[in-house]
Amino acid sequence: MNFNAGDIVYALALSVLGSLITVWYVHFIDYLRARRGEFTGEWEQIIPAFEDEPEKRATVRIRHIGDKIHAVTRRISPPADFVQRWNVEGRVKRGLMFGIYWPQDSSKLPGSYGTLQFKVVSEVLLEGFYVRAREERSDGTATFAECLKTIPLRWERRVSRRSRKTK
């Protein structure tokens, strides 16, 4: 069996095209699943005033695929000198949502990571708390205290204008 250069190039081109179509298909299916996830969408995070800290609000964009939650929170108040964003990875099981969070820029938000736990109150409300280690600074270095800090938290689904008109 003799192969010429044209046959080899044709076979390679088909292989590359097949691989690209497969990768695109997998991403497309993930996209469709994320759109259908019960918690997919935009939420608002509210951390009530706690101890000596003011109330804090953030937007939360959630992708919900299967029992997995992928989210990004972005602080909107109180205002800061830089954009404050955190990644969230979690799971939804039996009426609970739980996971971990960490800053996208740890150089500006050192020590701002921990765990989240929510009770699913309804399809538009999650109530719970987050836990973080308490940071103590001395001589320009940071160490973590033994005591963990538990802070109340809730996520409320933002209702789109389109869904308000249909109700």
C-alpha positions in Angstrom: 0.0 0.0 0.0 1.5 3.3 -1.1 0.6 6.6 0.6 1.5 9.9 -1.0 2.0 13.2 0.8 -1.5 14.4 0.0 -3.1 11.3 1.6 -1.1 11.9 4.8 -1.9 15.6 5.0 -5.6 14.8 4.4 -5.6 12.2 7.2 -3.8 14.6 9.6 -6.3 17.4 8.8 -9.3 15.1 9.4 -7.7 14.0 12.7 -7.2 17.6 13.9 -10.7 18.5 12.8 -12.2 15.5 14.6 -10.3 16.5 17.8 -11.5 20.1 17.6 -15.1 19.0 17.1 -14.8 16.7 20.1 -13.4 19.4 22.4 -16.1 21.9 21.2 -18.8 19.4 21.8 -17.7 18.7 25.4 -17.6 22.4 26.2 -21.0 22.9 24.5 -22.6 20.1 26.6 -21.1 21.6 29.8 -22.5 25.0 28.8 -26.0 23.6 28.3 -25.8 21.7 31.7 -24.7 24.8 33.5 -27.6 26.8 32.1 -30.0 24.2 33.5 -28.5 23.9 37.0 -31.0 25.1 39.6 -28.5 27.6 41.1 -26.9 28.9 37.9 -27.2 32.6 37.6 -26.5 35.9 39.4 -26.9 36.2 43.1 -26.2 38.8 45.7 -24.1 38.0 48.8 -24.9 39.8 52.0 -22.6 39.6 55.1 -24.4 41.5 57.9 -22.4 44.0 60.0 -20.5 41.7 62.3 -18.4 42.6 65.4 -16.4 45.7 64.3 -16.9 45.2 60.5 -19.6 46.9 58.3 -22.2 45.1 56.2 -20.6 43.8 53.0 -22.3 43.0 49.7 -21.0 41.3 46.6 -22.3 39.9 43.4 -22.0 36.1 42.9 -22.1 34.4 39.5 -22.8 30.7 39.9 -22.4 27.9 37.4 -24.2 24.8 38.7 -23.4 21.5 36.9 -24.7 18.3 38.5 -23.9 18.6 42.2 -20.9 20.9 41.6 -20.9 24.7 42.1 -18.4 27.0 40.5 -18.7 30.7 41.4 -17.0 34.0 41.5 -17.9 36.7 44.0 -17.0 40.4 43.5 -17.3 42.8 46.4 -19.5 45.8 45.6 -19.7 47.5 49.0 -18.0 48.8 51.0 -15.8 50.2 48.2 -12.1 49.3 48.1 -9.1 50.7 46.3 -8.9 47.6 44.2 -11.2 44.9 42.8 -11.9 42.2 45.4 -12.8 38.8 43.8 -13.0 35.3 45.2 -13.3 31.9 43.6 -15.8 29.4 45.1 -15.9 25.7 44.5 -18.6 23.6 46.2 -21.2 20.9 46.2 -24.9 20.7 46.7 -26.2 17.7 48.7 -29.5 17.1 50.5 -30.6 20.7 50.9 -27.1 21.9 51.8 -24.5 23.8 49.8 -20.9 23.7 51.1 -17.5 24.6 49.7 -14.3 26.6 49.9 -13.3 30.1 48.8 -10.0 31.8 48.0 -9.0 35.2 46.6 -8.2 35.7 42.9 -5.4 38.0 44.0 -3.9 36.6 47.2 -1.2 39.4 47.3 -4.0 41.9 48.0 -6.2 39.7 50.1 -3.8 37.5 52.1 -5.6 35.2 54.6 -9.0 35.7 52.9 -9.8 32.1 52.3 -11.9 29.5 54.2 -15.1 27.4 54.0 -18.8 28.2 53.2 -21.8 26.4 54.4 -25.4 27.1 53.5 -28.9 25.7 54.0 -31.0 25.9 50.9 -34.0 27.8 52.2 -35.6 28.2 48.8 -34.7 28.4 45.1 -33.9 32.1 45.7 -32.3 32.1 49.2 -29.3 30.4 50.8 -28.5 31.1 54.4 -25.5 30.1 56.4 -22.0 31.2 57.3 -18.4 31.2 56.3 -15.4 30.3 58.4 -12.0 31.8 58.1 -8.9 31.7 60.2 -8.3 34.9 62.3 -5.0 36.5 61.1 -2.8 38.3 63.6 0.0 40.6 62.4 3.1 41.4 64.2 6.4 42.8 62.9 5.1 42.8 59.3 4.5 39.0 59.3 1.1 37.3 59.5 0.3 34.3 61.7 -3.0 32.6 62.2 -4.6 32.3 65.6 -6.0 29.0 66.7 -9.5 30.4 66.9 -11.6 30.2 63.7 -14.0 33.1 63.0 -17.6 32.1 61.9 -19.4 34.9 60.1 -23.1 34.9 59.1 -23.8 35.0 55.3 -26.7 34.7 52.8 -27.0 34.6 49.1 -30.2 36.0 47.5 -30.9 35.3 43.8 -31.2 38.4 41.7 -34.5 38.3 39.8 -34.2 39.3 36.2 -36.5 41.8 34.6 -37.8 39.1 32.2 -38.9 36.8 35.0 -40.6 39.7 36.8 -42.7 40.5 33.7 -43.9 36.9 33.5 -45.2 36.8 37.1 
